[in-house]
């Protein structure tokens, strides 16, 4: 089985998390949501998973991250 490049997965995972924060801040912006969904789809394909949640968890395990993003990354968002 071919495995994706760890650096690519790590970069895509960081991009996904950053877009996730933007979508939470601007939920009605369709272009932001579309980019987020495209990134989620790419993660699903790379990790061989059917949904974004499974793909993100698989990507985190693959690149060696077992814990969620640090709390500082979430500060400044509504509800945090």
N, C-alpha and C positions, 0 to 999 in steps of 0.2 A: 504494500500500500504506500502510495506517495504521501508525504507529509508536507504541509506548507512551511515556508521559511518563517522561523520564529520572529525575526525582526519585522517582517511584513505583518504577521498576526499582531504583534505588540503595537505597531504603529496604527493598525486598523482598530484595535481595541481602544487605544487612547482617543482616536478620532470619534469612535462610537460614543464613548463616555462624554466627550466634549459636546457632541451634537445632542446627546440626551439632555444635558443641562440647558442648551439653547431651546430645545423643544419644550421643556418645562417652563422656561421663561416666556416663550412666545408660542403658545399652543395653537393659535389661529393662523399662523404663517405657514401657508401650504408649501412654499418652496423649501423652508427649513424642514418641515415634516418629510417631504419627498427625499431630500438628501439623507436624512436620518434613516428612512426606510431602505434606501439604496445601500447604505453602509451596513445595515442589519442583514440585508439579503446577501451581501458579499461575505459577511462573517458566517452566515449559514452555509454557503457553498464551500468556503474554505475549510470549515470545521465538520462538514458532512452532517449537519443537524437540520431538523425541520422547522424550528422556530428560533427567534432571536434569543430568548432567554437561555435555551440549551446551548446555543452557539457561543454566547458570551461566557457562560460557565466553563464550557470546554476550552475556549480560548484562554481564559484566565488560568486554568490548570496547565494548559500547554506551555504558556510562557512563564509559568512558575509563580503566578499570583494566586494566592488562595483567599485573600481578604479583599473587601471592597475598597474603592478609592478612599484616600484620607478625607477626614471631615473638612479640612481647609478647602478642598476642591468644591465642596457643596455650599460653602458660606456665600451669602449674598443672594441666594435663590429664594424665591417666595416659599415660605413655610419652613425655612431652615434657621 
